[in-house]
């Protein structure tokens, strides 16, 4: 299940970036992966989600990011507390 979740995130980002017709996209751009999880009310849940997302992002970036017709995208993670 976990592998499928991260694969679906990566595929969603890939399809979203491939649909862009923005000519200002450079050869290497960055996409934001936002984590909206509880980090104060239920820190275990938020930390577990964040660790999983960061692991997936690190693995994708280590392989060169996500290549599309418009260039290559690396991923960046930001965490938000929804508690």
mmCIF file of the N, C-alpha and C atoms, coordinates in Angstrom:
data_MODEL
# 
_entry.id   MODEL 
# 
loop_
_atom_site.group_PDB 
_atom_site.id 
_atom_site.type_symbol 
_atom_site.label_atom_id 
_atom_site.label_alt_id 
_atom_site.label_comp_id 
_atom_site.label_asym_id 
_atom_site.label_entity_id 
_atom_site.label_seq_id 
_atom_site.pdbx_PDB_ins_code 
_atom_site.Cartn_x 
_atom_site.Cartn_y 
_atom_site.Cartn_z 
_atom_site.occupancy 
_atom_site.B_iso_or_equiv 
_atom_site.pdbx_formal_charge 
_atom_site.auth_seq_id 
_atom_site.auth_comp_id 
_atom_site.auth_asym_id 
_atom_site.auth_atom_id 
_atom_site.pdbx_PDB_model_num 
ATOM 1   N N  . UNK A 1 1  ? 0.817  -1.191 0.000   1.00 0.00 ? 1  UNK A N  1 
ATOM 2   C CA . UNK A 1 1  ? 0.000  0.000  0.000   1.00 0.00 ? 1  UNK A CA 1 
ATOM 3   C C  . UNK A 1 1  ? 0.862  1.257  0.000   1.00 0.00 ? 1  UNK A C  1 
ATOM 4   N N  . UNK A 1 2  ? 1.907  1.287  0.799   1.00 0.00 ? 2  UNK A N  1 
ATOM 5   C CA . UNK A 1 2  ? 2.765  2.458  0.897   1.00 0.00 ? 2  UNK A CA 1 
ATOM 6   C C  . UNK A 1 2  ? 3.450  2.732  -0.437  1.00 0.00 ? 2  UNK A C  1 
ATOM 7   N N  . UNK A 1 3  ? 3.923  1.695  -1.092  1.00 0.00 ? 3  UNK A N  1 
ATOM 8   C CA . UNK A 1 3  ? 4.596  1.859  -2.382  1.00 0.00 ? 3  UNK A CA 1 
ATOM 9   C C  . UNK A 1 3  ? 3.624  2.443  -3.400  1.00 0.00 ? 3  UNK A C  1 
ATOM 10  N N  . UNK A 1 4  ? 2.385  1.987  -3.380  1.00 0.00 ? 4  UNK A N  1 
ATOM 11  C CA . UNK A 1 4  ? 1.372  2.500  -4.293  1.00 0.00 ? 4  UNK A CA 1 
ATOM 12  C C  . UNK A 1 4  ? 1.051  3.957  -4.034  1.00 0.00 ? 4  UNK A C  1 
ATOM 13  N N  . UNK A 1 5  ? 1.047  4.355  -2.762  1.00 0.00 ? 5  UNK A N  1 
ATOM 14  C CA . UNK A 1 5  ? 0.777  5.742  -2.407  1.00 0.00 ? 5  UNK A CA 1 
ATOM 15  C C  . UNK A 1 5  ? 1.834  6.666  -2.980  1.00 0.00 ? 5  UNK A C  1 
ATOM 16  N N  . UNK A 1 6  ? 3.104  6.323  -2.788  1.00 0.00 ? 6  UNK A N  1 
ATOM 17  C CA . UNK A 1 6  ? 4.179  7.173  -3.283  1.00 0.00 ? 6  UNK A CA 1 
ATOM 18  C C  . UNK A 1 6  ? 4.255  7.148  -4.802  1.00 0.00 ? 6  UNK A C  1 
ATOM 19  N N  . UNK A 1 7  ? 3.945  6.017  -5.388  1.00 0.00 ? 7  UNK A N  1 
ATOM 20  C CA . UNK A 1 7  ? 3.921  5.946  -6.852  1.00 0.00 ? 7  UNK A CA 1 
ATOM 21  C C  . UNK A 1 7  ? 2.819  6.845  -7.398  1.00 0.00 ? 7  UNK A C  1 
ATOM 22  N N  . UNK A 1 8  ? 1.676  6.877  -6.729  1.00 0.00 ? 8  UNK A N  1 
ATOM 23  C CA . UNK A 1 8  ? 0.591  7.736  -7.202  1.00 0.00 ? 8  UNK A CA 1 
ATOM 24  C C  . UNK A 1 8  ? 0.942  9.210  -7.057  1.00 0.00 ? 8  UNK A C  1 
ATOM 25  N N  . UNK A 1 9  ? 1.669  9.579  -6.011  1.00 0.00 ? 9  UNK A N  1 
ATOM 26  C CA . UNK A 1 9  ? 2.127  10.964 -5.858  1.00 0.00 ? 9  UNK A CA 1 
ATOM 27  C C  . UNK A 1 9  ? 3.060  11.326 -6.998  1.00 0.00 ? 9  UNK A C  1 
ATOM 28  N N  . UNK A 1 10 ? 4.022  10.471 -7.267  1.00 0.00 ? 10 UNK A N  1 
ATOM 29  C CA . UNK A 1 10 ? 4.981  10.747 -8.332  1.00 0.00 ? 10 UNK A CA 1 
ATOM 30  C C  . UNK A 1 10 ? 4.303  10.845 -9.686  1.00 0.00 ? 10 UNK A C  1 
ATOM 31  N N  . UNK A 1 11 ? 3.364  9.945  -9.960  1.00 0.00 ? 11 UNK A N  1 
ATOM 32  C CA . UNK A 1 11 ? 2.661  9.986  -11.244 1.00 0.00 ? 11 UNK A CA 1 
ATOM 33  C C  . UNK A 1 11 ? 1.793  11.231 -11.374 1.00 0.00 ? 11 UNK A C  1 
ATOM 34  N N  . UNK A 1 12 ? 1.149  11.635 -10.295 1.00 0.00 ? 12 UNK A N  1 
ATOM 35  C CA . UNK A 1 12 ? 0.340  12.851 -10.327 1.00 0.00 ? 12 UNK A CA 1 
ATOM 36  C C  . UNK A 1 12 ? 1.204  14.060 -10.641 1.00 0.00 ? 12 UNK A C  1 
ATOM 37  N N  . UNK A 1 13 ? 2.351  14.163 -9.996  1.00 0.00 ? 13 UNK A N  1 
ATOM 38  C CA . UNK A 1 13 ? 3.259  15.273 -10.264 1.00 0.00 ? 13 UNK A CA 1 
ATOM 39  C C  . UNK A 1 13 ? 3.771  15.231 -11.695 1.00 0.00 ? 13 UNK A C  1 
ATOM 40  N N  . UNK A 1 14 ? 4.071  14.049 -12.173 1.00 0.00 ? 14 UNK A N  1 
ATOM 41  C CA . UNK A 1 14 ? 4.568  13.898 -13.530 1.00 0.00 ? 14 UNK A CA 1 
ATOM 42  C C  . UNK A 1 14 ? 3.527  14.352 -14.538 1.00 0.00 ? 14 UNK A C  1 
ATOM 43  N N  . UNK A 1 15 ? 2.289  13.895 -14.395 1.00 0.00 ? 15 UNK A N  1 
ATOM 44  C CA . UNK A 1 15 ? 1.245  14.266 -15.339 1.00 0.00 ? 15 UNK A CA 1 
ATOM 45  C C  . UNK A 1 15 ? 0.921  15.758 -15.261 1.00 0.00 ? 15 UNK A C  1 
ATOM 46  N N  . UNK A 1 16 ? 0.913  16.298 -14.066 1.00 0.00 ? 16 UNK A N  1 
ATOM 47  C CA . UNK A 1 16 ? 0.625  17.720 -13.912 1.00 0.00 ? 16 UNK A CA 1 
ATOM 48  C C  . UNK A 1 16 ? 1.693  18.576 -14.578 1.00 0.00 ? 16 UNK A C  1 
ATOM 49  N N  . UNK A 1 17 ? 2.941  18.179 -14.428 1.00 0.00 ? 17 UNK A N  1 
ATOM 50  C CA . UNK A 1 17 ? 4.017  18.962 -15.034 1.00 0.00 ? 17 UNK A CA 1 
ATOM 51  C C  . UNK A 1 17 ? 4.069  18.765 -16.539 1.00 0.00 ? 17 UNK A C  1 
ATOM 52  N N  . UNK A 1 18 ? 3.688  17.613 -17.026 1.00 0.00 ? 18 UNK A N  1 
ATOM 53  C CA . UNK A 1 18 ? 3.721  17.354 -18.466 1.00 0.00 ? 18 UNK A CA 1 
ATOM 54  C C  . UNK A 1 18 ? 2.630  18.107 -19.198 1.00 0.00 ? 18 UNK A C  1 
ATOM 55  N N  . UNK A 1 19 ? 1.574  18.487 -18.518 1.00 0.00 ? 19 UNK A N  1 
ATOM 56  C CA . UNK A 1 19 ? 0.449  19.182 -19.150 1.00 0.00 ? 19 UNK A CA 1 
ATOM 57  C C  . UNK A 1 19 ? 0.690  20.675 -19.286 1.00 0.00 ? 19 UNK A C  1 
ATOM 58  N N  . UNK A 1 20 ? 1.730  21.176 -18.723 1.00 0.00 ? 20 UNK A N  1 
ATOM 59  C CA . UNK A 1 20 ? 2.001  22.609 -18.755 1.00 0.00 ? 20 UNK A CA 1 
ATOM 60  C C  . UNK A 1 20 ? 2.558  23.024 -20.112 1.00 0.00 ? 20 UNK A C  1 
ATOM 61  N N  . UNK A 1 21 ? 2.055  24.144 -20.623 1.00 0.00 ? 21 UNK A N  1 
ATOM 62  C CA . UNK A 1 21 ? 2.581  24.721 -21.855 1.00 0.00 ? 21 UNK A CA 1 
ATOM 63  C C  . UNK A 1 21 ? 3.345  26.000 -21.560 1.00 0.00 ? 21 UNK A C  1 
ATOM 64  N N  . UNK A 1 22 ? 3.813  26.142 -20.344 1.00 0.00 ? 22 UNK A N  1 
ATOM 65  C CA . UNK A 1 22 ? 4.510  27.341 -19.925 1.00 0.00 ? 22 UNK A CA 1 
ATOM 66  C C  . UNK A 1 22 ? 5.897  27.382 -20.556 1.00 0.00 ? 22 UNK A C  1 
ATOM 67  N N  . UNK A 1 23 ? 6.161  28.345 -21.441 1.00 0.00 ? 23 UNK A N  1 
ATOM 68  C CA . UNK A 1 23 ? 7.477  28.408 -22.084 1.00 0.00 ? 23 UNK A CA 1 
ATOM 69  C C  . UNK A 1 23 ? 8.576  28.888 -21.160 1.00 0.00 ? 23 UNK A C  1 
ATOM 70  N N  . UNK A 1 24 ? 8.238  29.375 -19.957 1.00 0.00 ? 24 UNK A N  1 
ATOM 71  C CA . UNK A 1 24 ? 9.257  29.877 -19.047 1.00 0.00 ? 24 UNK A CA 1 
ATOM 72  C C  . UNK A 1 24 ? 9.900  28.772 -18.227 1.00 0.00 ? 24 UNK A C  1 
ATOM 73  N N  . UNK A 1 25 ? 9.470  27.535 -18.401 1.00 0.00 ? 25 UNK A N  1 
ATOM 74  C CA . UNK A 1 25 ? 10.050 26.425 -17.657 1.00 0.00 ? 25 UNK A CA 1 
ATOM 75  C C  . UNK A 1 25 ? 11.486 26.234 -18.115 1.00 0.00 ? 25 UNK A C  1 
ATOM 76  N N  . UNK A 1 26 ? 12.391 26.205 -17.175 1.00 0.00 ? 26 UNK A N  1 
ATOM 77  C CA . UNK A 1 26 ? 13.797 26.030 -17.510 1.00 0.00 ? 26 UNK A CA 1 
ATOM 78  C C  . UNK A 1 26 ? 14.130 24.555 -17.638 1.00 0.00 ? 26 UNK A C  1 
ATOM 79  N N  . UNK A 1 27 ? 15.356 24.272 -18.007 1.00 0.00 ? 27 UNK A N  1 
ATOM 80  C CA . UNK A 1 27 ? 15.781 22.885 -18.186 1.00 0.00 ? 27 UNK A CA 1 
ATOM 81  C C  . UNK A 1 27 ? 15.644 22.099 -16.891 1.00 0.00 ? 27 UNK A C  1 
ATOM 82  N N  . UNK A 1 28 ? 15.906 22.735 -15.758 1.00 0.00 ? 28 UNK A N  1 
ATOM 83  C CA . UNK A 1 28 ? 15.722 22.087 -14.466 1.00 0.00 ? 28 UNK A CA 1 
ATOM 84  C C  . UNK A 1 28 ? 14.897 23.007 -13.587 1.00 0.00 ? 28 UNK A C  1 
ATOM 85  N N  . UNK A 1 29 ? 13.748 22.535 -13.174 1.00 0.00 ? 29 UNK A N  1 
ATOM 86  C CA . UNK A 1 29 ? 12.858 23.311 -12.312 1.00 0.00 ? 29 UNK A CA 1 
ATOM 87  C C  . UNK A 1 29 ? 12.548 22.507 -11.062 1.00 0.00 ? 29 UNK A C  1 
ATOM 88  N N  . UNK A 1 30 ? 11.877 23.142 -10.144 1.00 0.00 ? 30 UNK A N  1 
ATOM 89  C CA . UNK A 1 30 ? 11.579 22.518 -8.864  1.00 0.00 ? 30 UNK A CA 1 
ATOM 90  C C  . UNK A 1 30 ? 10.071 22.501 -8.637  1.00 0.00 ? 30 UNK A C  1 
ATOM 91  N N  . UNK A 1 31 ? 9.568  21.376 -8.163  1.00 0.00 ? 31 UNK A N  1 
ATOM 92  C CA . UNK A 1 31 ? 8.169  21.241 -7.798  1.00 0.00 ? 31 UNK A CA 1 
ATOM 93  C C  . UNK A 1 31 ? 8.065  21.102 -6.287  1.00 0.00 ? 31 UNK A C  1 
ATOM 94  N N  . UNK A 1 32 ? 7.053  21.719 -5.726  1.00 0.00 ? 32 UNK A N  1 
ATOM 95  C CA . UNK A 1 32 ? 6.828  21.668 -4.280  1.00 0.00 ? 32 UNK A CA 1 
ATOM 96  C C  . UNK A 1 32 ? 5.893  20.514 -3.945  1.00 0.00 ? 32 UNK A C  1 
ATOM 97  N N  . UNK A 1 33 ? 6.296  19.716 -2.963  1.00 0.00 ? 33 UNK A N  1 
ATOM 98  C CA . UNK A 1 33 ? 5.431  18.693 -2.390  1.00 0.00 ? 33 UNK A CA 1 
ATOM 99  C C  . UNK A 1 33 ? 5.089  19.193 -0.992  1.00 0.00 ? 33 UNK A C  1 
ATOM 100 N N  . UNK A 1 34 ? 3.824  19.564 -0.802  1.00 0.00 ? 34 UNK A N  1 
ATOM 101 C CA . UNK A 1 34 ? 3.385  20.110 0.477   1.00 0.00 ? 34 UNK A CA 1 
ATOM 102 C C  . UNK A 1 34 ? 2.812  18.993 1.342   1.00 0.00 ? 34 UNK A C  1 
ATOM 103 N N  . UNK A 1 35 ? 3.267  18.934 2.582   1.00 0.00 ? 35 UNK A N  1 
ATOM 104 C CA . UNK A 1 35 ? 2.756  17.963 3.550   1.00 0.00 ? 35 UNK A CA 1 
ATOM 105 C C  . UNK A 1 35 ? 1.864  18.722 4.517   1.00 0.00 ? 35 UNK A C  1 
ATOM 106 N N  . UNK A 1 36 ? 0.583  18.415 4.509   1.00 0.00 ? 36 UNK A N  1 
ATOM 107 C CA . UNK A 1 36 ? -0.377 19.036 5.415   1.00 0.00 ? 36 UNK A CA 1 
ATOM 108 C C  . UNK A 1 36 ? -0.811 17.965 6.407   1.00 0.00 ? 36 UNK A C  1 
ATOM 109 N N  . UNK A 1 37 ? -0.083 17.871 7.506   1.00 0.00 ? 37 UNK A N  1 
ATOM 110 C CA . UNK A 1 37 ? -0.306 16.791 8.471   1.00 0.00 ? 37 UNK A CA 1 
ATOM 111 C C  . UNK A 1 37 ? -0.179 17.345 9.882   1.00 0.00 ? 37 UNK A C  1 
ATOM 112 N N  . UNK A 1 38 ? -0.786 16.659 10.854  1.00 0.00 ? 38 UNK A N  1 
ATOM 113 C CA . UNK A 1 38 ? -0.688 17.141 12.239  1.00 0.00 ? 38 UNK A CA 1 
ATOM 114 C C  . UNK A 1 38 ? 0.722  16.934 12.796  1.00 0.00 ? 38 UNK A C  1 
ATOM 115 N N  . UNK A 1 39 ? 1.307  18.014 13.300  1.00 0.00 ? 39 UNK A N  1 
ATOM 116 C CA . UNK A 1 39 ? 2.622  17.855 13.925  1.00 0.00 ? 39 UNK A CA 1 
ATOM 117 C C  . UNK A 1 39 ? 2.615  18.301 15.379  1.00 0.00 ? 39 UNK A C  1 
ATOM 118 N N  . UNK A 1 40 ? 1.561  18.984 15.800  1.00 0.00 ? 40 UNK A N  1 
ATOM 119 C CA . UNK A 1 40 ? 1.477  19.347 17.222  1.00 0.00 ? 40 UNK A CA 1 
ATOM 120 C C  . UNK A 1 40 ? 0.444  18.491 17.948  1.00 0.00 ? 40 UNK A C  1 
ATOM 121 N N  . UNK A 1 41 ? -0.724 18.292 17.369  1.00 0.00 ? 41 UNK A N  1 
ATOM 122 C CA . UNK A 1 41 ? -1.779 17.532 18.036  1.00 0.00 ? 41 UNK A CA 1 
ATOM 123 C C  . UNK A 1 41 ? -1.500 16.048 18.078  1.00 0.00 ? 41 UNK A C  1 
ATOM 124 N N  . UNK A 1 42 ? -0.991 15.509 16.994  1.00 0.00 ? 42 UNK A N  1 
ATOM 125 C CA . UNK A 1 42 ? -0.659 14.082 16.893  1.00 0.00 ? 42 UNK A CA 1 
ATOM 126 C C  . UNK A 1 42 ? 0.697  13.969 16.206  1.00 0.00 ? 42 UNK A C  1 
ATOM 127 N N  . UNK A 1 43 ? 1.769  14.298 16.919  1.00 0.00 ? 43 UNK A N  1 
ATOM 128 C CA . UNK A 1 43 ? 3.079  14.374 16.263  1.00 0.00 ? 43 UNK A CA 1 
ATOM 129 C C  . UNK A 1 43 ? 3.538  13.061 15.638  1.00 0.00 ? 43 UNK A C  1 
ATOM 130 N N  . UNK A 1 44 ? 3.154  11.926 16.191  1.00 0.00 ? 44 UNK A N  1 
ATOM 131 C CA . UNK A 1 44 ? 3.591  10.652 15.621  1.00 0.00 ? 44 UNK A CA 1 
ATOM 132 C C  . UNK A 1 44 ? 3.062  10.494 14.200  1.00 0.00 ? 44 UNK A C  1 
ATOM 133 N N  . UNK A 1 45 ? 1.801  10.841 14.011  1.00 0.00 ? 45 UNK A N  1 
ATOM 134 C CA . UNK A 1 45 ? 1.189  10.709 12.687  1.00 0.00 ? 45 UNK A CA 1 
ATOM 135 C C  . UNK A 1 45 ? 1.881  11.642 11.695  1.00 0.00 ? 45 UNK A C  1 
ATOM 136 N N  . UNK A 1 46 ? 2.023  12.902 12.072  1.00 0.00 ? 46 UNK A N  1 
ATOM 137 C CA . UNK A 1 46 ? 2.664  13.877 11.194  1.00 0.00 ? 46 UNK A CA 1 
ATOM 138 C C  . UNK A 1 46 ? 4.101  13.525 10.863  1.00 0.00 ? 46 UNK A C  1 
ATOM 139 N N  . UNK A 1 47 ? 4.852  13.083 11.871  1.00 0.00 ? 47 UNK A N  1 
ATOM 140 C CA . UNK A 1 47 ? 6.253  12.710 11.648  1.00 0.00 ? 47 UNK A CA 1 
ATOM 141 C C  . UNK A 1 47 ? 6.367  11.493 10.738  1.00 0.00 ? 47 UNK A C  1 
ATOM 142 N N  . UNK A 1 48 ? 5.468  10.538 10.902  1.00 0.00 ? 48 UNK A N  1 
ATOM 143 C CA . UNK A 1 48 ? 5.491  9.336  10.064  1.00 0.00 ? 48 UNK A CA 1 
ATOM 144 C C  . UNK A 1 48 ? 5.196  9.688  8.619   1.00 0.00 ? 48 UNK A C  1 
ATOM 145 N N  . UNK A 1 49 ? 4.201  10.527 8.403   1.00 0.00 ? 49 UNK A N  1 
ATOM 146 C CA . UNK A 1 49 ? 3.874  10.960 7.041   1.00 0.00 ? 49 UNK A CA 1 
ATOM 147 C C  . UNK A 1 49 ? 5.043  11.725 6.437   1.00 0.00 ? 49 UNK A C  1 
ATOM 148 N N  . UNK A 1 50 ? 5.617  12.641 7.188   1.00 0.00 ? 50 UNK A N  1 
ATOM 149 C CA . UNK A 1 50 ? 6.733  13.439 6.681   1.00 0.00 ? 50 UNK A CA 1 
ATOM 150 C C  . UNK A 1 50 ? 7.936  12.568 6.329   1.00 0.00 ? 50 UNK A C  1 
ATOM 151 N N  . UNK A 1 51 ? 8.263  11.599 7.178   1.00 0.00 ? 51 UNK A N  1 
ATOM 152 C CA . UNK A 1 51 ? 9.402  10.720 6.892   1.00 0.00 ? 51 UNK A CA 1 
ATOM 153 C C  . UNK A 1 51 ? 9.187  9.942  5.597   1.00 0.00 ? 51 UNK A C  1 
ATOM 154 N N  . UNK A 1 52 ? 7.958  9.448  5.390   1.00 0.00 ? 52 UNK A N  1 
ATOM 155 C CA . UNK A 1 52 ? 7.654  8.701  4.181   1.00 0.00 ? 52 UNK A CA 1 
ATOM 156 C C  . UNK A 1 52 ? 7.744  9.558  2.930   1.00 0.00 ? 52 UNK A C  1 
ATOM 157 N N  . UNK A 1 53 ? 7.214  10.772 3.007   1.00 0.00 ? 53 UNK A N  1 
ATOM 158 C CA . UNK A 1 53 ? 7.262  11.676 1.859   1.00 0.00 ? 53 UNK A CA 1 
ATOM 159 C C  . UNK A 1 53 ? 8.700  12.078 1.556   1.00 0.00 ? 53 UNK A C  1 
ATOM 160 N N  . UNK A 1 54 ? 9.455  12.414 2.593   1.00 0.00 ? 54 UNK A N  1 
ATOM 161 C CA . UNK A 1 54 ? 10.858 12.807 2.365   1.00 0.00 ? 54 UNK A CA 1 
ATOM 162 C C  . UNK A 1 54 ? 11.679 11.654 1.789   1.00 0.00 ? 54 UNK A C  1 
ATOM 163 N N  . UNK A 1 55 ? 11.416 10.437 2.220   1.00 0.00 ? 55 UNK A N  1 
ATOM 164 C CA . UNK A 1 55 ? 12.105 9.281  1.667   1.00 0.00 ? 55 UNK A CA 1 
ATOM 165 C C  . UNK A 1 55 ? 11.805 9.155  0.171   1.00 0.00 ? 55 UNK A C  1 
ATOM 166 N N  . UNK A 1 56 ? 10.529 9.260  -0.188  1.00 0.00 ? 56 UNK A N  1 
ATOM 167 C CA . UNK A 1 56 ? 10.149 9.157  -1.599  1.00 0.00 ? 56 UNK A CA 1 
ATOM 168 C C  . UNK A 1 56 ? 10.761 10.283 -2.431  1.00 0.00 ? 56 UNK A C  1 
ATOM 169 N N  . UNK A 1 57 ? 10.726 11.508 -1.911  1.00 0.00 ? 57 UNK A N  1 
ATOM 170 C CA . UNK A 1 57 ? 11.286 12.654 -2.628  1.00 0.00 ? 57 UNK A CA 1 
ATOM 171 C C  . UNK A 1 57 ? 12.798 12.484 -2.799  1.00 0.00 ? 57 UNK A C  1 
ATOM 172 N N  . UNK A 1 58 ? 13.478 12.042 -1.759  1.00 0.00 ? 58 UNK A N  1 
ATOM 173 C CA . UNK A 1 58 ? 14.923 11.808 -1.855  1.00 0.00 ? 58 UNK A CA 1 
ATOM 174 C C  . UNK A 1 58 ? 15.246 10.764 -2.922  1.00 0.00 ? 58 UNK A C  1 
ATOM 175 N N  . UNK A 1 59 ? 14.472 9.703  -2.966  1.00 0.00 ? 59 UNK A N  1 
ATOM 176 C CA . UNK A 1 59 ? 14.710 8.647  -3.958  1.00 0.00 ? 59 UNK A CA 1 
ATOM 177 C C  . UNK A 1 59 ? 14.461 9.161  -5.375  1.00 0.00 ? 59 UNK A C  1 
ATOM 178 N N  . UNK A 1 60 ? 13.413 9.936  -5.567  1.00 0.00 ? 60 UNK A N  1 
ATOM 179 C CA . UNK A 1 60 ? 13.121 10.495 -6.886  1.00 0.00 ? 60 UNK A CA 1 
ATOM 180 C C  . UNK A 1 60 ? 14.220 11.467 -7.306  1.00 0.00 ? 60 UNK A C  1 
ATOM 181 N N  . UNK A 1 61 ? 14.636 12.347 -6.398  1.00 0.00 ? 61 UNK A N  1 
ATOM 182 C CA . UNK A 1 61 ? 15.679 13.320 -6.719  1.00 0.00 ? 61 UNK A CA 1 
ATOM 183 C C  . UNK A 1 61 ? 17.029 12.659 -6.976  1.00 0.00 ? 61 UNK A C  1 
ATOM 184 N N  . UNK A 1 62 ? 17.346 11.586 -6.247  1.00 0.00 ? 62 UNK A N  1 
ATOM 185 C CA . UNK A 1 62 ? 18.603 10.867 -6.464  1.00 0.00 ? 62 UNK A CA 1 
ATOM 186 C C  . UNK A 1 62 ? 18.669 10.247 -7.857  1.00 0.00 ? 62 UNK A C  1 
ATOM 187 N N  . UNK A 1 63 ? 17.506 9.924  -8.413  1.00 0.00 ? 63 UNK A N  1 
ATOM 188 C CA . UNK A 1 63 ? 17.440 9.344  -9.754  1.00 0.00 ? 63 UNK A CA 1 
ATOM 189 C C  . UNK A 1 63 ? 17.355 10.420 -10.834 1.00 0.00 ? 63 UNK A C  1 
ATOM 190 N N  . UNK A 1 64 ? 17.539 11.667 -10.452 1.00 0.00 ? 64 UNK A N  1 
ATOM 191 C CA . UNK A 1 64 ? 17.543 12.739 -11.429 1.00 0.00 ? 64 UNK A CA 1 
ATOM 192 C C  . UNK A 1 64 ? 16.260 13.524 -11.506 1.00 0.00 ? 64 UNK A C  1 
ATOM 193 N N  . UNK A 1 65 ? 15.300 13.242 -10.648 1.00 0.00 ? 65 UNK A N  1 
ATOM 194 C CA . UNK A 1 65 ? 14.048 13.975 -10.649 1.00 0.00 ? 65 UNK A CA 1 
ATOM 195 C C  . UNK A 1 65 ? 13.043 13.371 -11.609 1.00 0.00 ? 65 UNK A C  1 
ATOM 196 N N  . UNK A 1 66 ? 12.138 14.211 -12.080 1.00 0.00 ? 66 UNK A N  1 
ATOM 197 C CA . UNK A 1 66 ? 11.077 13.780 -12.986 1.00 0.00 ? 66 UNK A CA 1 
ATOM 198 C C  . UNK A 1 66 ? 11.303 14.450 -14.331 1.00 0.00 ? 66 UNK A C  1 
ATOM 199 N N  . UNK A 1 67 ? 11.553 13.665 -15.362 1.00 0.00 ? 67 UNK A N  1 
ATOM 200 C CA . UNK A 1 67 ? 11.813 14.194 -16.700 1.00 0.00 ? 67 UNK A CA 1 
ATOM 201 C C  . UNK A 1 67 ? 10.505 14.268 -17.482 1.00 0.00 ? 67 UNK A C  1 
ATOM 202 N N  . UNK A 1 68 ? 10.261 15.421 -18.112 1.00 0.00 ? 68 UNK A N  1 
ATOM 203 C CA . UNK A 1 68 ? 9.091  15.613 -18.962 1.00 0.00 ? 68 UNK A CA 1 
ATOM 204 C C  . UNK A 1 68 ? 9.546  16.196 -20.293 1.00 0.00 ? 68 UNK A C  1 
ATOM 205 N N  . UNK A 1 69 ? 8.605  16.471 -21.166 1.00 0.00 ? 69 UNK A N  1 
ATOM 206 C CA . UNK A 1 69 ? 8.927  17.105 -22.446 1.00 0.00 ? 69 UNK A CA 1 
ATOM 207 C C  . UNK A 1 69 ? 9.425  18.530 -22.261 1.00 0.00 ? 69 UNK A C  1 
ATOM 208 N N  . UNK A 1 70 ? 9.123  19.132 -21.121 1.00 0.00 ? 70 UNK A N  1 
ATOM 209 C CA . UNK A 1 70 ? 9.471  20.529 -20.863 1.00 0.00 ? 70 UNK A CA 1 
ATOM 210 C C  . UNK A 1 70 ? 10.703 20.694 -19.988 1.00 0.00 ? 70 UNK A C  1 
ATOM 211 N N  . UNK A 1 71 ? 11.344 19.631 -19.621 1.00 0.00 ? 71 UNK A N  1 
ATOM 212 C CA . UNK A 1 71 ? 12.532 19.719 -18.778 1.00 0.00 ? 71 UNK A CA 1 
ATOM 213 C C  . UNK A 1 71 ? 12.488 18.710 -17.649 1.00 0.00 ? 71 UNK A C  1 
ATOM 214 N N  . UNK A 1 72 ? 13.439 18.838 -16.757 1.00 0.00 ? 72 UNK A N  1 
ATOM 215 C CA . UNK A 1 72 ? 13.538 17.942 -15.616 1.00 0.00 ? 72 UNK A CA 1 
ATOM 216 C C  . UNK A 1 72 ? 13.152 18.695 -14.346 1.00 0.00 ? 72 UNK A C  1 
ATOM 217 N N  . UNK A 1 73 ? 12.378 18.039 -13.505 1.00 0.00 ? 73 UNK A N  1 
ATOM 218 C CA . UNK A 1 73 ? 11.908 18.640 -12.267 1.00 0.00 ? 73 UNK A CA 1 
ATOM 219 C C  . UNK A 1 73 ? 12.466 17.883 -11.075 1.00 0.00 ? 73 UNK A C  1 
ATOM 220 N N  . UNK A 1 74 ? 13.012 18.629 -10.120 1.00 0.00 ? 74 UNK A N  1 
ATOM 221 C CA . UNK A 1 74 ? 13.364 18.052 -8.830  1.00 0.00 ? 74 UNK A CA 1 
ATOM 222 C C  . UNK A 1 74 ? 12.256 18.421 -7.862  1.00 0.00 ? 74 UNK A C  1 
ATOM 223 N N  . UNK A 1 75 ? 12.174 17.699 -6.771  1.00 0.00 ? 75 UNK A N  1 
ATOM 224 C CA . UNK A 1 75 ? 11.112 17.911 -5.803  1.00 0.00 ? 75 UNK A CA 1 
ATOM 225 C C  . UNK A 1 75 ? 11.657 18.551 -4.539  1.00 0.00 ? 75 UNK A C  1 
ATOM 226 N N  . UNK A 1 76 ? 10.840 19.395 -3.951  1.00 0.00 ? 76 UNK A N  1 
ATOM 227 C CA . UNK A 1 76 ? 11.183 20.057 -2.684  1.00 0.00 ? 76 UNK A CA 1 
ATOM 228 C C  . UNK A 1 76 ? 10.014 19.859 -1.740  1.00 0.00 ? 76 UNK A C  1 
ATOM 229 N N  . UNK A 1 77 ? 10.272 19.611 -0.458  1.00 0.00 ? 77 UNK A N  1 
ATOM 230 C CA . UNK A 1 77 ? 9.238  19.330 0.529   1.00 0.00 ? 77 UNK A CA 1 
ATOM 231 C C  . UNK A 1 77 ? 9.099  20.493 1.499   1.00 0.00 ? 77 UNK A C  1 
ATOM 232 N N  . UNK A 1 78 ? 7.843  20.877 1.764   1.00 0.00 ? 78 UNK A N  1 
ATOM 233 C CA . UNK A 1 78 ? 7.528  21.824 2.833   1.00 0.00 ? 78 UNK A CA 1 
ATOM 234 C C  . UNK A 1 78 ? 6.438  21.205 3.689   1.00 0.00 ? 78 UNK A C  1 
ATOM 235 N N  . UNK A 1 79 ? 6.559  21.370 4.991   1.00 0.00 ? 79 UNK A N  1 
ATOM 236 C CA . UNK A 1 79 ? 5.611  20.775 5.925   1.00 0.00 ? 79 UNK A CA 1 
ATOM 237 C C  . UNK A 1 79 ? 4.746  21.868 6.563   1.00 0.00 ? 79 UNK A C  1 
ATOM 238 N N  . UNK A 1 80 ? 3.447  21.607 6.618   1.00 0.00 ? 80 UNK A N  1 
ATOM 239 C CA . UNK A 1 80 ? 2.498  22.510 7.255   1.00 0.00 ? 80 UNK A CA 1 
ATOM 240 C C  . UNK A 1 80 ? 1.751  21.739 8.334   1.00 0.00 ? 80 UNK A C  1 
ATOM 241 N N  . UNK A 1 81 ? 1.488  22.413 9.454   1.00 0.00 ? 81 UNK A N  1 
ATOM 242 C CA . UNK A 1 81 ? 0.803  21.782 10.582  1.00 0.00 ? 81 UNK A CA 1 
ATOM 243 C C  . UNK A 1 81 ? -0.694 22.048 10.484  1.00 0.00 ? 81 UNK A C  1 
ATOM 244 N N  . UNK A 1 82 ? -1.485 20.997 10.332  1.00 0.00 ? 82 UNK A N  1 
ATOM 245 C CA . UNK A 1 82 ? -2.933 21.188 10.239  1.00 0.00 ? 82 UNK A CA 1 
ATOM 246 C C  . UNK A 1 82 ? -3.648 20.909 11.563  1.00 0.00 ? 82 UNK A C  1 
ATOM 247 N N  . UNK A 1 83 ? -2.892 20.789 12.642  1.00 0.00 ? 83 UNK A N  1 
ATOM 248 C CA . UNK A 1 83 ? -3.515 20.508 13.945  1.00 0.00 ? 83 UNK A CA 1 
ATOM 249 C C  . UNK A 1 83 ? -4.208 21.725 14.494  1.00 0.00 ? 83 UNK A C  1 
# 
